[in-house]
Amino acid sequence: MIGDQVAPIVWRKSTKSHDTNCIEVAFCDKGRTVFVRDSKKPDGGTLSVSSSAWQEFIEAIRHGPHPLG
């Protein structure tokens, strides 16, 4: 951020995602906040979580049991 200017949010989508059922993420506030949105509805709602909550979520996906069996 320079003066009163706010840096633009840069959204990322996984390279492993398909055309549907995708989310996009953006890392802001020097990585302290993670924004999540539906890639099909970019003007819809946005969820924000702390970077620590995001890391816990990612670790649960990588190493935890699959919730659907």
C-alpha positions as CSV (number, residue, x, y, z in Angstrom):
1,M,0.0,0.0,0.0
2,I,1.3,3.4,-0.9
3,G,-0.2,6.4,0.9
4,D,-4.0,6.2,0.7
5,Q,-3.9,3.8,-2.2
6,V,-4.9,0.2,-1.7
7,A,-3.2,-2.6,-3.6
8,P,-5.6,-4.5,-5.9
9,I,-6.7,-7.9,-4.8
10,V,-5.2,-10.7,-7.0
11,W,-7.4,-13.7,-7.1
12,R,-6.0,-17.2,-7.8
13,K,-7.6,-20.4,-8.8
14,S,-6.0,-23.8,-8.5
15,T,-4.4,-25.2,-11.6
16,K,-6.1,-28.5,-10.7
17,S,-9.6,-27.0,-10.8
18,H,-12.1,-27.7,-13.5
19,D,-14.6,-25.4,-15.1
20,T,-17.1,-25.9,-12.4
21,N,-17.1,-26.1,-8.6
22,C,-14.1,-23.9,-8.1
23,I,-13.1,-21.3,-5.6
24,E,-10.7,-18.5,-5.9
25,V,-8.5,-17.2,-3.1
26,A,-6.7,-13.9,-2.5
27,F,-4.1,-13.2,0.2
28,C,-4.2,-9.7,1.6
29,D,-2.8,-7.7,4.5
30,K,0.7,-9.2,3.9
31,G,-0.8,-12.7,4.1
32,R,-2.7,-12.2,7.3
33,T,-6.1,-12.4,5.7
34,V,-7.4,-14.9,3.1
35,F,-10.4,-14.0,0.9
36,V,-12.4,-16.9,-0.7
37,R,-15.1,-16.6,-3.4
38,D,-17.0,-18.7,-5.9
39,S,-15.2,-18.5,-9.3
40,K,-18.6,-18.8,-11.1
41,K,-20.0,-15.7,-9.2
42,P,-17.1,-13.4,-8.7
43,D,-19.4,-10.5,-7.8
44,G,-21.2,-12.6,-5.1
45,G,-20.3,-12.8,-1.5
46,T,-16.7,-13.2,-0.2
47,L,-15.6,-15.1,2.8
48,S,-12.6,-13.8,4.8
49,V,-10.6,-15.9,7.2
50,S,-7.3,-15.5,9.1
51,S,-4.2,-17.0,7.5
52,S,-4.0,-19.5,10.5
53,A,-7.5,-20.7,9.9
54,W,-6.8,-21.1,6.2
55,Q,-3.6,-23.1,7.0
56,E,-5.6,-25.4,9.3
57,F,-8.2,-25.9,6.6
58,I,-5.6,-26.8,4.0
59,E,-3.8,-29.2,6.4
60,A,-7.2,-30.9,7.2
61,I,-7.8,-31.4,3.5
62,R,-4.3,-32.7,2.9
63,H,-4.0,-35.0,5.9
64,G,-7.4,-35.5,7.4
65,P,-9.9,-38.2,6.7
66,H,-12.3,-37.5,3.9
67,P,-15.6,-36.4,5.4
68,L,-17.7,-38.4,2.9
69,G,-15.9,-41.7,3.5
